Amino acid sequence: MRRMGGCLAFALALLARQATAQTRTDERWPLDSGGSVRIMIPLGSVRVLGWDADSLAVSARLERRAGRFFAAGDVHVRKLGVDTAAGGAGADLEVHVPRGATVWVKAATANIDVEGVDGTLDLSSEGGSIRVLGTPQDVTAETMNGSVELAGGTARARVKTVSGDILLRGASQDLGATTLSGRIVVRAAGWQRGGTGVQRGKFESVTGDVRFEGEVGRGGVVELESQSGTIEVRVPASTVADFDLLTIGGRITNERGDAQPKQRATGTGQELRFSSGPAGSGAQITARSFKGPILLGPK
Amino acid sequence: MMCPHMEAKLNEYVDGALAAPDRASLEAHLAECAGCRAAVTELRSLSAATATLPRSIEPARDLWTGIAGRIGKRETGYGKRFSRGALAAAAVLVIALGVYRLLSPFTAQYRPAEGGVGWAAVQADVDRATEELSRILAAERDRLRPETVALLERNLAVIDAAIAESRAALARDPANAELHQLFSAAARQKVELLRWAARAAAS
């Protein structure tokens, strides 16, 4: 009887171990310093790290029912990922790529995390969050309800969410962010942190708040637009710019100077137009809102 | 019936992107699996069909005729899923591109003095685009996760309310250029959202 009980306990322990078992895969291939990597991971997480080596290394941890890890390609292009059936479990990938690589990631609910990659990034997730840290040349990031954070600086970034929040911080030049109901926050660094300020920025929401805080480059153009969210613009007192703010059903508050908004001559709404230097000599900042308030203030 | 785990490989095989050893093993599998052979035939016909799609699309008024014709030829049943999804994706792209290109230059150049006829046409095109995309999405929505469908419906309600507000304001103040710009932005967001969802469902 005691022996039977022991066997039963052993069998149960074995089953429990199998139920929680994970598969681990470690692989490494040569890859050009400017090569391309395509990663497909439906569930779980993927972390992409740039390194100073002409090779691609993957460490994959697959839960039971996570599916199968696959990889194919050559020294120029490599495609890898996890085949997960419907109802499957998640996988965690850590992928080291050459710093200058082009990286494309597609996920369903997996979170995407990229650090130290200087090449082009094209990242999309249906429901996961996207986080990029570093100075990639070009970033395209799309997620439906996950959040997006870009920190560091990029030459060009285009970010879209449906309901996820967007945070862009660092010394970037050309930024575009669109969301339906998420919140957009831009913290733009200027020359003190090695940047030139935003040269071109377009930030749009339907109901989400839009906040721009930081430096606009000389001659830079920043446009903010929202249907009903609050638009907040905070730039340093030294910024030379033409300001053009308009709301049809909301209110404009200016905490940055003496200029006050006035009722529009035609139609309804308020507008505030002024230059903080010789007109046309500096940056151009435009804000448009249908019924949300607009706040202009110092940084 | 195609083996469910073979989808990615079959696509690469048809695209000619499969490495030689994988190709050999896949061909061996094809010799024994009628479902996967049928899927390869479908994929090849899909490639041929998509190759005939126009490479550039002008935002002409007759944009809808061709798309509607292609969408109208929808096929049903298992094995047609590949072509159904990809044709839907192609149609989504064509519609969104057409509307996007139609809206952006128009709003940039809009002058109230030019009259409301052009603007009415733009609004009608936006309505048609959203209708078509909604139709594609309705047909493919069972492929989306339930939480994605819920999110989509919630946000479509938000954007529809925003568009309705802009429309009402435009009806009161039709010469207001800023209102046109805001309406366009909201309409573009809706087209983008539908396009995104339809693409996610079709992929």
Interface residues (C-beta under 8 A of the other chain):
Chain A: M40 R68 F70 A72 G73 D83 A85 A108 T109 E126 G127 E142 M144 N145 K160 V162 S163 T178 L180 S181 E204 V206 T207 E225 Q227 S228 L246 I248 G249 T266 G267 T268 G269 R288 F290 K291
Chain B: P4 H5 A8 E12 L18 A19 D22 R145 E147 T148 L151 L152 R154 N155 V158 I159 A162 E165 S166 A169 D173 A175 N176 E178 L179 Q181 L182 A185 A186 Q189 E192 L193 W196 A200
